[in-house]
């Protein structure tokens, strides 16, 4: 299935969270849905250092272009 801009109407996009979060249901850190990586594993070990993911630059572009540029470049 391909997405077709002419046949689709996207009214908005909501990010799950900007920073890696512990899953409320499972307590896991292994599933990450954010723009900022947090160095921590499912067992609570790590430095907690934060770093930008590639998706943060993508989201910045989407915002700056008001959704006109959705490319992953």
MIKOLBA-861598 format. One record per atom (N, C-alpha, C, CB): z, y, x; atom name. Coordinates in steps of 0.001 Angstrom, whole numbers, plus 500000, padded with zeros to 6 digits. Atoms other than C-alpha are relative to their C-alpha. Glycine has a CB too. Example, Ala and Ser with C-alpha at 12.3 -4.5 7.8 and 13.67 -1.06 7.14 Angstrom:
2
{pt {500000; 498810; 500890}; N}
{pt {507800; 495500; 512300}; CA}
{pt {500000; 501200; 500900}; C}
{pt {501246; 500027; 499008}; CB}
{pt {499940; 498810; 499180}; N}
{pt {507140; 498940; 513670}; CA}
{pt {500730; 501090; 499230}; C}
{pt {498585; 500462; 500414}; CB}
END
This chain:
73
{pt {500000; 498826; 500844}; N}
{pt {500000; 500000; 500000}; CA}
{pt {500000; 501235; 500888}; C}
{pt {501215; 499999; 499040}; CB}
{pt {500077; 498747; 499253}; N}
{pt {499048; 503443; 501332}; CA}
{pt {500457; 501160; 499140}; C}
{pt {498577; 500245; 500504}; CB}
{pt {499563; 498790; 500695}; N}
{pt {500583; 506754; 500405}; CA}
{pt {498815; 500957; 499923}; C}
{pt {501222; 500669; 500727}; CB}
{pt {501085; 499056; 500208}; N}
{pt {498090; 509230; 498952}; CA}
{pt {500594; 501322; 499532}; C}
{pt {498965; 499454; 498971}; CB}
{pt {499422; 498688; 500304}; N}
{pt {499087; 512896; 498994}; CA}
{pt {499523; 500538; 498656}; C}
{pt {499653; 500992; 501101}; CB}
{pt {500548; 499469; 501251}; N}
{pt {496800; 513740; 496055}; CA}
{pt {500575; 499319; 498760}; C}
{pt {498499; 499854; 499998}; CB}
{pt {499493; 500756; 501149}; N}
{pt {498304; 511068; 493817}; CA}
{pt {501524; 499973; 499942}; C}
{pt {499472; 498583; 500042}; CB}
{pt {498539; 500043; 499941}; N}
{pt {501947; 511655; 494752}; CA}
{pt {500585; 501396; 499858}; C}
{pt {500469; 499361; 501315}; CB}
{pt {499264; 498740; 500085}; N}
{pt {504419; 514367; 493922}; CA}
{pt {501399; 499766; 500535}; C}
{pt {500042; 500543; 498535}; CB}
{pt {498671; 500096; 499405}; N}
{pt {507403; 514553; 496209}; CA}
{pt {500682; 501346; 499805}; C}
{pt {499929; 499604; 501525}; CB}
{pt {499316; 498744; 500297}; N}
{pt {509819; 517176; 494956}; CA}
{pt {501063; 500341; 501033}; C}
{pt {500630; 499933; 498631}; CB}
{pt {498998; 499728; 498985}; N}
{pt {512266; 516815; 497807}; CA}
{pt {500344; 498768; 500803}; C}
{pt {501241; 500556; 499367}; CB}
{pt {499560; 501089; 499131}; N}
{pt {513815; 514703; 500520}; CA}
{pt {501458; 500264; 500327}; C}
{pt {499121; 499894; 501309}; CB}
{pt {498583; 499856; 499669}; N}
{pt {517498; 514105; 501052}; CA}
{pt {500345; 499005; 501098}; C}
{pt {500902; 499779; 498744}; CB}
{pt {499580; 500876; 498911}; N}
{pt {518754; 512734; 504330}; CA}
{pt {501340; 499356; 499631}; C}
{pt {500112; 500793; 501344}; CB}
{pt {498747; 500698; 500291}; N}
{pt {521516; 510150; 504074}; CA}
{pt {501160; 500712; 500681}; C}
{pt {499927; 498524; 500459}; CB}
{pt {498993; 499275; 499232}; N}
{pt {523499; 511932; 506756}; CA}
{pt {499382; 500443; 501307}; C}
{pt {501260; 499129; 500251}; CB}
{pt {500611; 499521; 498764}; N}
{pt {522726; 513948; 509853}; CA}
{pt {500545; 499264; 501222}; C}
{pt {500229; 501498; 500152}; CB}
{pt {499362; 500686; 498877}; N}
{pt {525083; 511918; 512068}; CA}
{pt {500322; 498567; 499589}; C}
{pt {501288; 500748; 500455}; CB}
{pt {499704; 501398; 500313}; N}
{pt {525642; 508156; 512304}; CA}
{pt {501368; 499882; 499341}; C}
{pt {499944; 499135; 501273}; CB}
{pt {498776; 500178; 500768}; N}
{pt {528277; 507120; 509793}; CA}
{pt {500388; 498527; 499955}; C}
{pt {499831; 500554; 498578}; CB}
{pt {499545; 501365; 500224}; N}
{pt {530391; 504015; 509392}; CA}
{pt {499687; 499653; 498553}; C}
{pt {501532; 499837; 500314}; CB}
{pt {500321; 500440; 501355}; N}
{pt {529163; 502068; 506372}; CA}
{pt {501279; 499860; 499184}; C}
{pt {499225; 498662; 500027}; CB}
{pt {498805; 500049; 500850}; N}
{pt {531672; 502521; 503552}; CA}
{pt {500264; 498599; 499461}; C}
{pt {499857; 500974; 498841}; CB}
{pt {499818; 501321; 500606}; N}
{pt {531055; 499034; 502170}; CA}
{pt {500296; 498909; 501023}; C}
{pt {498772; 499626; 499215}; CB}
{pt {499843; 501075; 499017}; N}
{pt {530947; 496989; 505392}; CA}
{pt {500728; 500419; 501267}; C}
{pt {498661; 499464; 500367}; CB}
{pt {499359; 499524; 498777}; N}
{pt {532475; 499172; 508108}; CA}
{pt {499115; 499872; 501231}; C}
{pt {501275; 499251; 500227}; CB}
{pt {500927; 500196; 498885}; N}
{pt {529377; 498621; 510265}; CA}
{pt {499459; 501321; 500534}; C}
{pt {498848; 499112; 499569}; CB}
{pt {500730; 498906; 499367}; N}
{pt {527827; 501037; 512723}; CA}
{pt {498595; 499546; 500365}; C}
{pt {500746; 500505; 501252}; CB}
{pt {501278; 500538; 499537}; N}
{pt {524839; 498768; 513378}; CA}
{pt {498804; 500478; 499183}; C}
{pt {500048; 498504; 499974}; CB}
{pt {501086; 499429; 500810}; N}
{pt {522761; 500205; 510525}; CA}
{pt {500125; 501507; 500061}; C}
{pt {500049; 499490; 498512}; CB}
{pt {499919; 498559; 499743}; N}
{pt {521946; 503780; 511376}; CA}
{pt {498873; 500715; 499279}; C}
{pt {499942; 500297; 501515}; CB}
{pt {500974; 499273; 500835}; N}
{pt {520207; 506208; 509044}; CA}
{pt {500149; 501501; 500201}; C}
{pt {500183; 499643; 498501}; CB}
{pt {499707; 498589; 499756}; N}
{pt {520618; 509576; 510696}; CA}
{pt {499089; 500580; 501066}; C}
{pt {501452; 500177; 500411}; CB}
{pt {500780; 499295; 498991}; N}
{pt {519200; 512085; 513160}; CA}
{pt {500736; 500110; 501326}; C}
{pt {499639; 501375; 499503}; CB}
{pt {499176; 499900; 498800}; N}
{pt {522062; 512038; 515666}; CA}
{pt {500685; 498658; 500232}; C}
{pt {501051; 501150; 499870}; CB}
{pt {499420; 501292; 499635}; N}
{pt {523097; 508825; 517446}; CA}
{pt {501429; 500205; 500488}; C}
{pt {499145; 499295; 501090}; CB}
{pt {498621; 499998; 499519}; N}
{pt {526808; 508170; 517982}; CA}
{pt {500221; 498695; 500750}; C}
{pt {501031; 500166; 498818}; CB}
{pt {499770; 501181; 499174}; N}
{pt {527693; 505789; 520824}; CA}
{pt {501297; 499310; 499546}; C}
{pt {500075; 500388; 501514}; CB}
{pt {498879; 500785; 500515}; N}
{pt {529926; 503391; 518926}; CA}
{pt {499424; 498728; 499389}; C}
{pt {500846; 500813; 498944}; CB}
{pt {500510; 501246; 500569}; N}
{pt {529534; 499750; 517907}; CA}
{pt {500853; 499555; 498812}; C}
{pt {499964; 498898; 501069}; CB}
{pt {499291; 500502; 501181}; N}
{pt {530758; 497652; 514977}; CA}
{pt {501471; 499691; 500264}; C}
{pt {499317; 498760; 499489}; CB}
{pt {498611; 500331; 499644}; N}
{pt {533978; 496853; 516872}; CA}
{pt {500809; 501240; 500374}; C}
{pt {500022; 499007; 501160}; CB}
{pt {499292; 498754; 499713}; N}
{pt {534896; 500519; 517390}; CA}
{pt {499971; 500415; 501452}; C}
{pt {501403; 499881; 499570}; CB}
{pt {500088; 499663; 498589}; N}
{pt {533999; 500579; 521080}; CA}
{pt {498823; 500920; 500263}; C}
{pt {499883; 498740; 500843}; CB}
{pt {501052; 499074; 499613}; N}
{pt {531939; 503314; 522687}; CA}
{pt {500601; 501318; 500427}; C}
{pt {499011; 500211; 498857}; CB}
{pt {499532; 498712; 499485}; N}
{pt {532174; 506790; 524150}; CA}
{pt {500045; 501077; 498920}; C}
{pt {499107; 500458; 501136}; CB}
{pt {500153; 499036; 501093}; N}
{pt {531457; 508560; 520839}; CA}
{pt {499070; 501157; 500374}; C}
{pt {501363; 500547; 499597}; CB}
{pt {500969; 498989; 499595}; N}
{pt {528832; 510585; 522750}; CA}
{pt {498898; 500095; 498943}; C}
{pt {499399; 499666; 501399}; CB}
{pt {501063; 499765; 500974}; N}
{pt {526249; 512121; 520418}; CA}
{pt {498719; 500383; 500718}; C}
{pt {500404; 501098; 498997}; CB}
{pt {501295; 499620; 499451}; N}
{pt {522540; 512396; 521178}; CA}
{pt {498959; 500010; 498884}; C}
{pt {499577; 499035; 501137}; CB}
{pt {501056; 499872; 501005}; N}
{pt {519450; 513427; 519215}; CA}
{pt {499108; 498771; 500008}; C}
{pt {499164; 501265; 500249}; CB}
{pt {501001; 501054; 500129}; N}
{pt {517139; 510723; 517910}; CA}
{pt {498640; 500661; 499814}; C}
{pt {500332; 499037; 498805}; CB}
{pt {501348; 499473; 500228}; N}
{pt {513353; 511123; 517635}; CA}
{pt {499871; 500561; 498586}; C}
{pt {498943; 498901; 500234}; CB}
{pt {500108; 499563; 501392}; N}
{pt {513812; 511498; 513888}; CA}
{pt {500517; 501418; 499793}; C}
{pt {500756; 499049; 499100}; CB}
{pt {499503; 498622; 500160}; N}
{pt {515694; 514777; 514409}; CA}
{pt {498881; 501010; 500231}; C}
{pt {501167; 500275; 500974}; CB}
{pt {501142; 499109; 499759}; N}
{pt {512569; 516405; 515854}; CA}
{pt {499006; 499925; 498843}; C}
{pt {499298; 499637; 501330}; CB}
{pt {500894; 500167; 501152}; N}
{pt {510483; 514957; 513017}; CA}
{pt {500520; 500802; 498806}; C}
{pt {499867; 498500; 499624}; CB}
{pt {499427; 499298; 501148}; N}
{pt {512858; 516342; 510384}; CA}
{pt {499943; 501513; 500197}; C}
{pt {501450; 499554; 499770}; CB}
{pt {500104; 498567; 499697}; N}
{pt {512902; 519743; 512110}; CA}
{pt {498594; 500507; 499675}; C}
{pt {500341; 500272; 501491}; CB}
{pt {501385; 499632; 500294}; N}
{pt {509083; 519827; 511844}; CA}
{pt {499730; 500009; 498504}; C}
{pt {499040; 499044; 500693}; CB}
{pt {500178; 500064; 501458}; N}
{pt {509142; 518775; 508189}; CA}
{pt {500591; 501243; 499341}; C}
{pt {500661; 498720; 499421}; CB}
{pt {499349; 498809; 500564}; N}
{pt {511572; 521597; 507385}; CA}
{pt {499209; 501258; 500339}; C}
{pt {501446; 500127; 500522}; CB}
{pt {500713; 498800; 499553}; N}
{pt {509663; 524189; 509443}; CA}
{pt {498659; 500181; 499298}; C}
{pt {499782; 499943; 501497}; CB}
{pt {501312; 499916; 500643}; N}
{pt {506373; 523345; 507714}; CA}
{pt {500095; 499838; 498485}; C}
{pt {499069; 498941; 500573}; CB}
{pt {499763; 500155; 501435}; N}
{pt {507901; 523050; 504243}; CA}
{pt {499342; 498716; 499464}; C}
{pt {499464; 501231; 499238}; CB}
{pt {500524; 501293; 500418}; N}
{pt {506788; 519422; 504102}; CA}
{pt {498507; 499802; 500179}; C}
{pt {500326; 499791; 498601}; CB}
{pt {501442; 500136; 499810}; N}
{pt {503159; 520076; 505056}; CA}
{pt {499667; 499039; 501133}; C}
{pt {499379; 501358; 500278}; CB}
{pt {500233; 500896; 498858}; N}
{pt {503440; 518141; 508351}; CA}
{pt {501005; 498857; 499938}; C}
{pt {500118; 500769; 501361}; CB}
{pt {499149; 501185; 500078}; N}
{pt {504811; 514634; 507785}; CA}
{pt {499615; 498974; 501061}; C}
{pt {499913; 499373; 498605}; CB}
{pt {500436; 500926; 498952}; N}
{pt {503215; 513109; 510880}; CA}
{pt {501168; 499617; 500902}; C}
{pt {498868; 500624; 500835}; CB}
{pt {498954; 500481; 499090}; N}
{pt {505286; 511132; 513368}; CA}
{pt {499681; 500331; 501443}; C}
{pt {500187; 498499; 499849}; CB}
{pt {500419; 499649; 498639}; N}
{pt {503812; 512844; 516405}; CA}
{pt {500927; 500986; 500630}; C}
{pt {498608; 500554; 500002}; CB}
END
